[in-house]
Amino acid sequence: MHFHIAVAVIIWAALFVESRKIRGISISYKRFYKERKSFLCIDGSKLIPFEQVNDDYCDCADGSDEPGTAACPSGRFYCTNLGFRPHYIQSSRVNDGICDCCDGSDEYSSQALCQKTCRNLGQRERAELEERMRMLSEGLLMKRQLVEEGADVWREKQAELTDLRKVAEDLQVRLEYLRKRKTDTEAQKEKALTAEEHPTGQEGLRSQIRAELPLDDHEQSLQDTDRLGDKDEGVEPRLDSTAQREEAPNEAELREGGPSEDDPGVKAAVEAAESAVSDLNKAEEAYQRLQMEIRELEERLAIDYGPEREFLFLLGRCFQITAYEYSYTLCPFNQVTQKSQVGTEVLLGKWDAWDGPPDSPYGVMKYNEGEPCWQGPTRSTHVQLVCGTDSTLRWVKEPSKCHYAMELQTPAACQPQQPSVRGVHNEL
């Protein structure tokens, strides 16, 4: 009888020592805590008797001798959390009356009655993980469609740019012609005006101007008819109708120093010059508009829309969200604005570049050079992109003065990778 009691006490003591030794240690660290005569602090700074491990007194500077107590301020306690994610807590939270581990292992000698919540937490996390996996799968399918559509749009834009450049070349040729025409007609106009100033030599000038200016169909017909009539009758050829109208200046013209303003030659020269100037101005305006359109299209095509141009579909679209008394509008690759209830709109930034970390460079958009804040910096916005089955703004914040943060959910942000599930225990 006494023998059996002694054996039970020894077994109980051994179990107590063992549980005291390994409490608060992960499986990967158990190799440092094998039963020996001495224990070497994990940082190698000190060698102590093994009995001093988890004795509620801190001997090692790194706290490795007290993984299961609150003795060391720098120590860590490992929550096994079977059925959920294991994790570390500060050793100062061990036996403090608050349940930090979902399995309650951190309160092994306190009065706290910890609920075993690991199973429910694990089930909830696995359900959320399954939902994320479903969303990721659908998002990747939608992203593939966006990539294909983006490729078509890209080809269309490139073809449009090629056509615009060809039109610009043709218009440039026409501009050269119109500039020469303007120069020629202005020279004819100057000759006509010179004839007015010098009436004695105006007859020859008018004849030259008239010969160089095109006649309309009616006047040409009259000239041809007069010449044919004179030839058939055997008489001296008569002056054509235009020449008859301009035989000689009358007395009023001589007194004024030239032909009247109604002189057909002068009028035709002036009208031709005005028409040439007008046509050239219209062509130059059209050319400027065309060049502006080409530059805008070139700038759009120069933007980085992602490795597969998956973000191209966002170009030309805008997304809105209301937070407190403001309405925010994000137009990707263009700008971000804020509008108050009274209708005042403020620019929060213009598209600058991608600003994601090295492992996810297309995860953040940067918009700079917004309107200046009152006694503050120029406004700017960072937009974080996350995977989703639709494209929408999820939230907006102002983490610091005049700097805004947004989150845009879009299928284009989905990446073909599995979410990390390492460290989640399966139910046993």
C-alpha beads as a LAMMPS data file, in Angstrom:
LAMMPS data file: protein, C-alpha beads

428 atoms
427 bonds

1 atom types
1 bond types

-500.0 500.0 xlo xhi
-500.0 500.0 ylo yhi
-500.0 500.0 zlo zhi

Masses

1 110.0

Atoms # bond

1 1 1 0.000 0.000 0.000
2 1 1 2.726 2.433 0.996
3 1 1 4.684 1.321 -2.051
4 1 1 1.859 2.274 -4.417
5 1 1 1.459 5.681 -2.750
6 1 1 5.170 6.400 -3.072
7 1 1 5.112 5.462 -6.785
8 1 1 2.102 7.758 -7.393
9 1 1 3.863 10.657 -5.663
10 1 1 6.985 10.144 -7.758
11 1 1 4.959 10.015 -11.002
12 1 1 2.989 13.125 -10.016
13 1 1 6.194 14.982 -9.151
14 1 1 7.766 13.979 -12.454
15 1 1 4.722 15.158 -14.370
16 1 1 4.702 18.413 -12.434
17 1 1 8.381 19.022 -13.148
18 1 1 7.886 18.128 -16.809
19 1 1 4.846 20.434 -17.203
20 1 1 6.732 23.207 -15.385
21 1 1 9.707 22.762 -17.675
22 1 1 7.958 22.852 -21.055
23 1 1 5.062 25.204 -20.409
24 1 1 5.046 28.181 -22.786
25 1 1 7.410 26.585 -25.345
26 1 1 6.742 25.856 -28.998
27 1 1 7.627 22.504 -30.514
28 1 1 10.545 24.009 -32.421
29 1 1 12.125 25.231 -29.152
30 1 1 11.680 22.060 -27.094
31 1 1 15.120 20.830 -28.161
32 1 1 16.644 23.540 -25.926
33 1 1 14.769 22.277 -22.869
34 1 1 15.690 18.596 -22.736
35 1 1 16.227 17.206 -19.230
36 1 1 19.860 17.825 -18.246
37 1 1 21.859 18.810 -15.197
38 1 1 22.251 22.324 -16.575
39 1 1 20.498 24.737 -18.929
40 1 1 22.271 27.055 -21.367
41 1 1 20.439 30.329 -21.998
42 1 1 19.393 30.401 -25.646
43 1 1 21.472 33.536 -26.280
44 1 1 24.467 31.601 -24.869
45 1 1 25.093 34.166 -22.165
46 1 1 24.757 31.962 -19.091
47 1 1 24.683 28.351 -17.849
48 1 1 22.334 27.591 -14.947
49 1 1 21.098 24.449 -13.169
50 1 1 18.173 22.940 -15.012
51 1 1 16.054 23.134 -11.853
52 1 1 16.002 26.925 -12.246
53 1 1 13.997 26.740 -15.522
54 1 1 10.461 28.054 -14.934
55 1 1 11.126 28.588 -11.224
56 1 1 9.575 32.081 -11.419
57 1 1 12.958 33.792 -11.165
58 1 1 14.678 35.366 -14.167
59 1 1 18.249 34.120 -14.596
60 1 1 18.831 34.592 -18.361
61 1 1 19.038 38.052 -19.915
62 1 1 16.954 36.873 -22.873
63 1 1 14.278 35.412 -20.543
64 1 1 14.649 31.962 -22.038
65 1 1 14.801 30.262 -18.630
66 1 1 11.258 31.435 -17.784
67 1 1 9.073 30.694 -20.844
68 1 1 6.136 29.676 -18.667
69 1 1 6.160 32.404 -15.996
70 1 1 6.008 36.172 -15.799
71 1 1 9.405 36.500 -14.127
72 1 1 11.360 37.888 -17.121
73 1 1 10.244 41.223 -18.641
74 1 1 11.596 40.229 -22.065
75 1 1 10.191 36.711 -21.989
76 1 1 7.571 35.251 -24.331
77 1 1 4.873 32.685 -23.639
78 1 1 3.745 30.362 -26.436
79 1 1 -0.009 29.754 -26.782
80 1 1 -0.545 26.350 -28.402
81 1 1 -4.195 27.144 -29.248
82 1 1 -5.091 23.721 -30.609
83 1 1 -7.722 24.214 -33.338
84 1 1 -6.703 27.801 -34.036
85 1 1 -3.539 29.785 -34.766
86 1 1 -0.720 29.501 -32.215
87 1 1 0.983 32.709 -31.218
88 1 1 3.256 34.320 -28.625
89 1 1 2.286 36.756 -25.895
90 1 1 4.458 38.793 -23.547
91 1 1 5.347 36.727 -20.486
92 1 1 4.155 39.582 -18.279
93 1 1 0.597 38.610 -19.285
94 1 1 0.943 35.097 -17.868
95 1 1 -1.348 34.494 -14.870
96 1 1 -2.509 38.116 -14.813
97 1 1 -6.178 37.133 -14.577
98 1 1 -6.916 37.895 -18.247
99 1 1 -7.294 35.116 -20.795
100 1 1 -5.001 35.894 -23.726
101 1 1 -4.660 32.387 -25.203
102 1 1 -7.856 30.914 -26.636
103 1 1 -6.987 27.603 -24.936
104 1 1 -6.527 29.375 -21.560
105 1 1 -3.011 28.027 -21.132
106 1 1 -1.622 31.418 -20.048
107 1 1 -3.774 31.389 -16.902
108 1 1 -2.820 27.983 -15.556
109 1 1 -2.458 29.125 -11.924
110 1 1 -4.707 32.189 -11.703
111 1 1 -8.327 32.494 -10.628
112 1 1 -9.479 33.299 -14.168
113 1 1 -11.976 30.875 -15.700
114 1 1 -10.955 30.867 -19.348
115 1 1 -13.368 29.722 -22.036
116 1 1 -11.955 27.292 -24.567
117 1 1 -12.653 29.307 -27.722
118 1 1 -10.010 27.932 -30.093
119 1 1 -12.409 25.571 -31.863
120 1 1 -14.959 28.293 -32.668
121 1 1 -12.254 30.746 -33.701
122 1 1 -10.700 28.140 -35.949
123 1 1 -14.016 27.337 -37.618
124 1 1 -14.717 31.022 -38.174
125 1 1 -11.253 31.645 -39.616
126 1 1 -11.512 28.654 -41.929
127 1 1 -14.889 29.902 -43.177
128 1 1 -13.391 33.319 -43.847
129 1 1 -10.456 31.680 -45.586
130 1 1 -12.791 29.673 -47.793
131 1 1 -14.671 32.862 -48.689
132 1 1 -11.410 34.601 -49.560
133 1 1 -10.397 31.648 -51.699
134 1 1 -13.749 31.747 -53.505
135 1 1 -13.414 35.480 -54.075
136 1 1 -9.847 35.030 -55.256
137 1 1 -10.894 32.349 -57.729
138 1 1 -13.710 34.481 -59.150
139 1 1 -11.524 37.575 -59.127
140 1 1 -8.800 35.811 -61.124
141 1 1 -11.348 34.752 -63.760
142 1 1 -12.607 38.320 -64.029
143 1 1 -9.042 39.590 -64.171
144 1 1 -8.314 37.323 -67.122
145 1 1 -11.285 38.840 -68.947
146 1 1 -10.044 42.329 -68.112
147 1 1 -6.609 41.475 -69.503
148 1 1 -8.144 40.272 -72.766
149 1 1 -10.392 43.324 -73.023
150 1 1 -7.451 45.560 -72.158
151 1 1 -5.426 44.038 -75.000
152 1 1 -8.229 44.881 -77.446
153 1 1 -8.504 48.437 -76.124
154 1 1 -4.731 48.850 -76.333
155 1 1 -4.711 47.810 -79.988
156 1 1 -7.591 50.167 -80.730
157 1 1 -5.780 53.066 -79.069
158 1 1 -2.590 52.290 -80.978
159 1 1 -4.540 52.190 -84.261
160 1 1 -6.251 55.452 -83.343
161 1 1 -2.873 57.068 -82.667
162 1 1 -1.556 55.854 -86.033
163 1 1 -4.591 57.313 -87.818
164 1 1 -4.272 60.647 -86.027
165 1 1 -0.607 60.912 -86.939
166 1 1 -1.451 60.225 -90.612
167 1 1 -4.153 62.904 -90.543
168 1 1 -1.617 65.285 -88.980
169 1 1 0.847 64.602 -91.809
170 1 1 -1.811 65.284 -94.444
171 1 1 -2.900 68.430 -92.654
172 1 1 0.715 69.589 -92.498
173 1 1 0.924 69.328 -96.306
174 1 1 -2.288 71.327 -96.630
175 1 1 -0.938 73.969 -94.251
176 1 1 2.110 74.450 -96.456
177 1 1 -0.189 74.930 -99.469
178 1 1 -2.423 77.387 -97.580
179 1 1 0.565 79.395 -96.356
180 1 1 1.820 79.748 -99.945
181 1 1 -1.678 80.652 -101.102
182 1 1 -1.896 83.319 -98.397
183 1 1 1.448 84.781 -99.484
184 1 1 0.416 84.853 -103.164
185 1 1 -3.007 86.396 -102.594
186 1 1 -1.590 89.041 -100.288
187 1 1 0.907 89.944 -103.002
188 1 1 -1.949 90.322 -105.516
189 1 1 -3.821 92.410 -103.005
190 1 1 -0.808 94.707 -102.640
191 1 1 -0.652 95.118 -106.438
192 1 1 -4.305 96.101 -106.528
193 1 1 -3.845 98.622 -103.756
194 1 1 -0.790 100.018 -105.544
195 1 1 -2.931 100.536 -108.649
196 1 1 -5.269 102.696 -106.596
197 1 1 -2.406 104.846 -105.411
198 1 1 -0.895 105.243 -108.914
199 1 1 -3.732 105.703 -111.430
200 1 1 -1.460 106.453 -114.455
201 1 1 -0.061 102.949 -114.371
202 1 1 -3.118 101.215 -113.114
203 1 1 -4.363 99.923 -116.480
204 1 1 -1.420 97.601 -116.923
205 1 1 -1.545 96.517 -113.295
206 1 1 -5.261 95.828 -113.448
207 1 1 -4.768 93.754 -116.585
208 1 1 -2.007 91.750 -114.864
209 1 1 -4.064 91.266 -111.708
210 1 1 -7.086 90.241 -113.760
211 1 1 -5.033 87.785 -115.717
212 1 1 -3.630 86.234 -112.504
213 1 1 -6.986 86.036 -110.696
214 1 1 -9.323 83.203 -111.794
215 1 1 -12.532 84.266 -113.608
216 1 1 -15.840 82.768 -112.683
217 1 1 -17.772 80.748 -115.302
218 1 1 -20.104 83.644 -116.277
219 1 1 -17.341 86.111 -117.045
220 1 1 -15.352 83.507 -118.975
221 1 1 -18.412 82.722 -121.094
222 1 1 -18.938 86.412 -121.926
223 1 1 -15.352 86.786 -123.036
224 1 1 -15.461 83.727 -125.256
225 1 1 -18.754 84.865 -126.874
226 1 1 -17.439 88.383 -127.637
227 1 1 -14.277 87.063 -129.266
228 1 1 -16.122 84.602 -131.448
229 1 1 -18.686 87.266 -132.528
230 1 1 -16.036 89.758 -133.596
231 1 1 -14.131 87.127 -135.567
232 1 1 -17.201 85.998 -137.490
233 1 1 -18.259 89.547 -138.493
234 1 1 -14.782 90.518 -139.698
235 1 1 -14.505 93.429 -137.389
236 1 1 -11.918 94.409 -134.958
237 1 1 -12.150 92.419 -131.723
238 1 1 -14.028 94.204 -129.040
239 1 1 -12.870 94.632 -125.533
240 1 1 -14.168 91.913 -123.236
241 1 1 -16.844 92.745 -120.710
242 1 1 -14.390 93.074 -117.898
243 1 1 -12.148 95.371 -119.881
244 1 1 -15.129 97.463 -120.945
245 1 1 -16.001 97.992 -117.337
246 1 1 -12.438 99.170 -116.729
247 1 1 -11.629 101.172 -119.968
248 1 1 -10.425 104.225 -118.170
249 1 1 -10.876 105.915 -114.869
250 1 1 -13.600 108.504 -114.796
251 1 1 -13.019 112.007 -113.538
252 1 1 -13.999 111.099 -110.015
253 1 1 -11.492 108.265 -109.978
254 1 1 -8.755 110.541 -111.315
255 1 1 -9.529 113.113 -108.674
256 1 1 -9.420 110.475 -105.937
257 1 1 -6.180 109.037 -107.273
258 1 1 -7.413 105.544 -108.330
259 1 1 -10.344 103.247 -109.031
260 1 1 -13.370 103.176 -106.733
261 1 1 -13.859 100.553 -104.002
262 1 1 -16.289 98.753 -106.281
263 1 1 -13.595 98.008 -108.823
264 1 1 -13.962 94.276 -109.580
265 1 1 -10.221 93.619 -109.781
266 1 1 -9.454 95.227 -106.451
267 1 1 -12.458 93.632 -104.793
268 1 1 -11.528 90.191 -106.104
269 1 1 -7.934 90.554 -104.879
270 1 1 -9.043 91.644 -101.406
271 1 1 -11.609 88.865 -101.120
272 1 1 -9.093 86.264 -102.298
273 1 1 -6.564 87.422 -99.670
274 1 1 -9.182 87.406 -96.903
275 1 1 -10.347 83.946 -97.905
276 1 1 -6.769 82.641 -97.879
277 1 1 -6.162 84.057 -94.391
278 1 1 -9.428 82.590 -93.106
279 1 1 -8.729 79.143 -94.551
280 1 1 -5.205 79.135 -93.112
281 1 1 -6.420 80.146 -89.642
282 1 1 -9.029 77.383 -89.638
283 1 1 -6.484 74.810 -90.749
284 1 1 -3.963 75.925 -88.102
285 1 1 -6.621 75.699 -85.362
286 1 1 -7.572 72.222 -86.549
287 1 1 -3.898 71.205 -86.571
288 1 1 -3.397 72.481 -83.012
289 1 1 -6.453 70.568 -81.786
290 1 1 -5.196 67.466 -83.553
291 1 1 -1.743 67.766 -81.994
292 1 1 -3.307 68.182 -78.546
293 1 1 -5.380 65.042 -79.095
294 1 1 -2.269 63.148 -80.195
295 1 1 -0.313 64.285 -77.108
296 1 1 -3.118 63.263 -74.763
297 1 1 -3.351 59.838 -76.380
298 1 1 0.429 59.397 -76.263
299 1 1 0.444 60.301 -72.561
300 1 1 -2.288 57.764 -71.845
301 1 1 -0.470 55.042 -73.751
302 1 1 2.757 55.837 -71.868
303 1 1 1.156 55.016 -68.472
304 1 1 2.116 51.732 -66.791
305 1 1 -1.126 49.756 -66.564
306 1 1 0.418 46.672 -64.985
307 1 1 2.399 43.679 -66.289
308 1 1 -0.535 42.555 -68.438
309 1 1 -2.205 45.985 -68.662
310 1 1 -4.847 44.603 -66.317
311 1 1 -5.523 48.060 -64.880
312 1 1 -6.211 49.673 -68.277
313 1 1 -9.969 49.199 -67.837
314 1 1 -9.868 51.688 -64.929
315 1 1 -8.857 54.507 -67.298
316 1 1 -11.756 56.870 -67.838
317 1 1 -13.755 55.487 -64.877
318 1 1 -14.426 57.210 -61.551
319 1 1 -15.438 55.821 -58.143
320 1 1 -17.167 57.670 -55.316
321 1 1 -17.575 57.204 -51.584
322 1 1 -19.139 59.399 -48.891
323 1 1 -17.468 59.783 -45.508
324 1 1 -18.861 62.145 -42.893
325 1 1 -19.814 65.406 -44.643
326 1 1 -17.575 64.871 -47.698
327 1 1 -17.889 63.040 -50.979
328 1 1 -14.665 61.620 -52.407
329 1 1 -14.098 60.799 -56.074
330 1 1 -11.224 58.691 -57.396
331 1 1 -10.546 58.723 -61.142
332 1 1 -7.676 56.234 -61.603
333 1 1 -4.680 57.531 -63.552
334 1 1 -6.190 61.022 -63.394
335 1 1 -7.010 62.642 -60.033
336 1 1 -8.652 62.445 -56.594
337 1 1 -11.100 65.103 -55.387
338 1 1 -13.065 65.925 -52.238
339 1 1 -16.420 67.725 -52.336
340 1 1 -18.182 69.227 -49.347
341 1 1 -21.930 69.394 -48.813
342 1 1 -21.928 73.038 -49.882
343 1 1 -20.424 72.054 -53.212
344 1 1 -16.802 73.186 -52.803
345 1 1 -14.438 70.798 -54.597
346 1 1 -10.810 70.344 -53.570
347 1 1 -8.087 68.528 -55.517
348 1 1 -6.470 65.864 -53.325
349 1 1 -3.840 64.859 -55.864
350 1 1 -3.041 64.114 -59.490
351 1 1 -1.821 60.762 -60.784
352 1 1 1.887 60.333 -60.178
353 1 1 3.056 56.706 -60.130
354 1 1 2.761 53.244 -58.592
355 1 1 4.089 53.206 -55.042
356 1 1 3.729 49.656 -53.753
357 1 1 6.433 47.687 -51.883
358 1 1 8.996 45.618 -53.835
359 1 1 6.990 42.412 -53.471
360 1 1 3.781 44.143 -54.679
361 1 1 4.706 47.232 -56.755
362 1 1 1.200 47.537 -58.235
363 1 1 -0.506 47.434 -54.853
364 1 1 -0.536 51.201 -54.183
365 1 1 -1.309 54.234 -56.371
366 1 1 0.235 57.619 -55.574
367 1 1 -1.481 60.947 -56.314
368 1 1 0.512 64.118 -55.609
369 1 1 0.371 67.877 -56.191
370 1 1 -3.095 68.471 -54.807
371 1 1 -4.248 71.848 -53.519
372 1 1 -2.213 73.271 -50.608
373 1 1 -3.645 72.965 -47.114
374 1 1 -4.131 76.008 -44.933
375 1 1 -0.843 76.318 -43.056
376 1 1 0.012 72.808 -44.140
377 1 1 1.554 70.735 -46.924
378 1 1 0.214 70.106 -50.404
379 1 1 -2.530 67.488 -50.386
380 1 1 -1.699 63.958 -51.541
381 1 1 -3.432 60.579 -51.633
382 1 1 -2.320 56.952 -51.556
383 1 1 -4.755 54.344 -52.864
384 1 1 -4.309 50.747 -51.761
385 1 1 -5.619 48.127 -54.201
386 1 1 -7.109 44.850 -52.932
387 1 1 -8.590 41.815 -54.644
388 1 1 -12.370 41.651 -55.100
389 1 1 -15.046 40.573 -57.548
390 1 1 -16.158 44.148 -58.242
391 1 1 -14.491 47.563 -58.441
392 1 1 -15.475 49.914 -55.632
393 1 1 -14.012 52.288 -53.058
394 1 1 -14.210 50.639 -49.636
395 1 1 -12.978 53.392 -47.317
396 1 1 -11.157 56.699 -47.090
397 1 1 -9.125 58.113 -44.200
398 1 1 -6.879 61.057 -43.373
399 1 1 -4.094 59.454 -41.313
400 1 1 -2.133 62.701 -41.185
401 1 1 -2.848 66.316 -42.040
402 1 1 -3.598 66.756 -45.743
403 1 1 -2.521 63.192 -46.551
404 1 1 -5.354 60.861 -47.517
405 1 1 -5.564 57.088 -47.824
406 1 1 -8.114 55.045 -49.773
407 1 1 -8.766 51.405 -50.519
408 1 1 -9.963 50.386 -53.988
409 1 1 -11.239 46.859 -54.411
410 1 1 -10.915 45.496 -57.949
411 1 1 -10.450 42.147 -59.740
412 1 1 -7.358 43.595 -61.413
413 1 1 -5.570 43.453 -58.031
414 1 1 -6.079 39.691 -57.610
415 1 1 -2.846 37.690 -57.662
416 1 1 -2.624 33.949 -58.399
417 1 1 -1.290 32.903 -55.019
418 1 1 -2.671 31.004 -52.082
419 1 1 -3.322 32.916 -48.847
420 1 1 -0.982 31.824 -46.088
421 1 1 -2.534 29.239 -43.757
422 1 1 0.659 28.235 -41.969
423 1 1 0.302 27.813 -38.243
424 1 1 -3.396 26.894 -38.201
425 1 1 -3.989 23.649 -36.294
426 1 1 -6.373 21.104 -37.690
427 1 1 -9.094 19.849 -35.426
428 1 1 -8.135 16.576 -33.774

Bonds

1 1 1 2
2 1 2 3
3 1 3 4
4 1 4 5
5 1 5 6
6 1 6 7
7 1 7 8
8 1 8 9
9 1 9 10
10 1 10 11
11 1 11 12
12 1 12 13
13 1 13 14
14 1 14 15
15 1 15 16
16 1 16 17
17 1 17 18
18 1 18 19
19 1 19 20
20 1 20 21
21 1 21 22
22 1 22 23
23 1 23 24
24 1 24 25
25 1 25 26
26 1 26 27
27 1 27 28
28 1 28 29
29 1 29 30
30 1 30 31
31 1 31 32
32 1 32 33
33 1 33 34
34 1 34 35
35 1 35 36
36 1 36 37
37 1 37 38
38 1 38 39
39 1 39 40
40 1 40 41
41 1 41 42
42 1 42 43
43 1 43 44
44 1 44 45
45 1 45 46
46 1 46 47
47 1 47 48
48 1 48 49
49 1 49 50
50 1 50 51
51 1 51 52
52 1 52 53
53 1 53 54
54 1 54 55
55 1 55 56
56 1 56 57
57 1 57 58
58 1 58 59
59 1 59 60
60 1 60 61
61 1 61 62
62 1 62 63
63 1 63 64
64 1 64 65
65 1 65 66
66 1 66 67
67 1 67 68
68 1 68 69
69 1 69 70
70 1 70 71
71 1 71 72
72 1 72 73
73 1 73 74
74 1 74 75
75 1 75 76
76 1 76 77
77 1 77 78
78 1 78 79
79 1 79 80
80 1 80 81
81 1 81 82
82 1 82 83
83 1 83 84
84 1 84 85
85 1 85 86
86 1 86 87
87 1 87 88
88 1 88 89
89 1 89 90
90 1 90 91
91 1 91 92
92 1 92 93
93 1 93 94
94 1 94 95
95 1 95 96
96 1 96 97
97 1 97 98
98 1 98 99
99 1 99 100
100 1 100 101
101 1 101 102
102 1 102 103
103 1 103 104
104 1 104 105
105 1 105 106
106 1 106 107
107 1 107 108
108 1 108 109
109 1 109 110
110 1 110 111
111 1 111 112
112 1 112 113
113 1 113 114
114 1 114 115
115 1 115 116
116 1 116 117
117 1 117 118
118 1 118 119
119 1 119 120
120 1 120 121
121 1 121 122
122 1 122 123
123 1 123 124
124 1 124 125
125 1 125 126
126 1 126 127
127 1 127 128
128 1 128 129
129 1 129 130
130 1 130 131
131 1 131 132
132 1 132 133
133 1 133 134
134 1 134 135
135 1 135 136
136 1 136 137
137 1 137 138
138 1 138 139
139 1 139 140
140 1 140 141
141 1 141 142
142 1 142 143
143 1 143 144
144 1 144 145
145 1 145 146
146 1 146 147
147 1 147 148
148 1 148 149
149 1 149 150
150 1 150 151
151 1 151 152
152 1 152 153
153 1 153 154
154 1 154 155
155 1 155 156
156 1 156 157
157 1 157 158
158 1 158 159
159 1 159 160
160 1 160 161
161 1 161 162
162 1 162 163
163 1 163 164
164 1 164 165
165 1 165 166
166 1 166 167
167 1 167 168
168 1 168 169
169 1 169 170
170 1 170 171
171 1 171 172
172 1 172 173
173 1 173 174
174 1 174 175
175 1 175 176
176 1 176 177
177 1 177 178
178 1 178 179
179 1 179 180
180 1 180 181
181 1 181 182
182 1 182 183
183 1 183 184
184 1 184 185
185 1 185 186
186 1 186 187
187 1 187 188
188 1 188 189
189 1 189 190
190 1 190 191
191 1 191 192
192 1 192 193
193 1 193 194
194 1 194 195
195 1 195 196
196 1 196 197
197 1 197 198
198 1 198 199
199 1 199 200
200 1 200 201
201 1 201 202
202 1 202 203
203 1 203 204
204 1 204 205
205 1 205 206
206 1 206 207
207 1 207 208
208 1 208 209
209 1 209 210
210 1 210 211
211 1 211 212
212 1 212 213
213 1 213 214
214 1 214 215
215 1 215 216
216 1 216 217
217 1 217 218
218 1 218 219
219 1 219 220
220 1 220 221
221 1 221 222
222 1 222 223
223 1 223 224
224 1 224 225
225 1 225 226
226 1 226 227
227 1 227 228
228 1 228 229
229 1 229 230
230 1 230 231
231 1 231 232
232 1 232 233
233 1 233 234
234 1 234 235
235 1 235 236
236 1 236 237
237 1 237 238
238 1 238 239
239 1 239 240
240 1 240 241
241 1 241 242
242 1 242 243
243 1 243 244
244 1 244 245
245 1 245 246
246 1 246 247
247 1 247 248
248 1 248 249
249 1 249 250
250 1 250 251
251 1 251 252
252 1 252 253
253 1 253 254
254 1 254 255
255 1 255 256
256 1 256 257
257 1 257 258
258 1 258 259
259 1 259 260
260 1 260 261
261 1 261 262
262 1 262 263
263 1 263 264
264 1 264 265
265 1 265 266
266 1 266 267
267 1 267 268
268 1 268 269
269 1 269 270
270 1 270 271
271 1 271 272
272 1 272 273
273 1 273 274
274 1 274 275
275 1 275 276
276 1 276 277
277 1 277 278
278 1 278 279
279 1 279 280
280 1 280 281
281 1 281 282
282 1 282 283
283 1 283 284
284 1 284 285
285 1 285 286
286 1 286 287
287 1 287 288
288 1 288 289
289 1 289 290
290 1 290 291
291 1 291 292
292 1 292 293
293 1 293 294
294 1 294 295
295 1 295 296
296 1 296 297
297 1 297 298
298 1 298 299
299 1 299 300
300 1 300 301
301 1 301 302
302 1 302 303
303 1 303 304
304 1 304 305
305 1 305 306
306 1 306 307
307 1 307 308
308 1 308 309
309 1 309 310
310 1 310 311
311 1 311 312
312 1 312 313
313 1 313 314
314 1 314 315
315 1 315 316
316 1 316 317
317 1 317 318
318 1 318 319
319 1 319 320
320 1 320 321
321 1 321 322
322 1 322 323
323 1 323 324
324 1 324 325
325 1 325 326
326 1 326 327
327 1 327 328
328 1 328 329
329 1 329 330
330 1 330 331
331 1 331 332
332 1 332 333
333 1 333 334
334 1 334 335
335 1 335 336
336 1 336 337
337 1 337 338
338 1 338 339
339 1 339 340
340 1 340 341
341 1 341 342
342 1 342 343
343 1 343 344
344 1 344 345
345 1 345 346
346 1 346 347
347 1 347 348
348 1 348 349
349 1 349 350
350 1 350 351
351 1 351 352
352 1 352 353
353 1 353 354
354 1 354 355
355 1 355 356
356 1 356 357
357 1 357 358
358 1 358 359
359 1 359 360
360 1 360 361
361 1 361 362
362 1 362 363
363 1 363 364
364 1 364 365
365 1 365 366
366 1 366 367
367 1 367 368
368 1 368 369
369 1 369 370
370 1 370 371
371 1 371 372
372 1 372 373
373 1 373 374
374 1 374 375
375 1 375 376
376 1 376 377
377 1 377 378
378 1 378 379
379 1 379 380
380 1 380 381
381 1 381 382
382 1 382 383
383 1 383 384
384 1 384 385
385 1 385 386
386 1 386 387
387 1 387 388
388 1 388 389
389 1 389 390
390 1 390 391
391 1 391 392
392 1 392 393
393 1 393 394
394 1 394 395
395 1 395 396
396 1 396 397
397 1 397 398
398 1 398 399
399 1 399 400
400 1 400 401
401 1 401 402
402 1 402 403
403 1 403 404
404 1 404 405
405 1 405 406
406 1 406 407
407 1 407 408
408 1 408 409
409 1 409 410
410 1 410 411
411 1 411 412
412 1 412 413
413 1 413 414
414 1 414 415
415 1 415 416
416 1 416 417
417 1 417 418
418 1 418 419
419 1 419 420
420 1 420 421
421 1 421 422
422 1 422 423
423 1 423 424
424 1 424 425
425 1 425 426
426 1 426 427
427 1 427 428
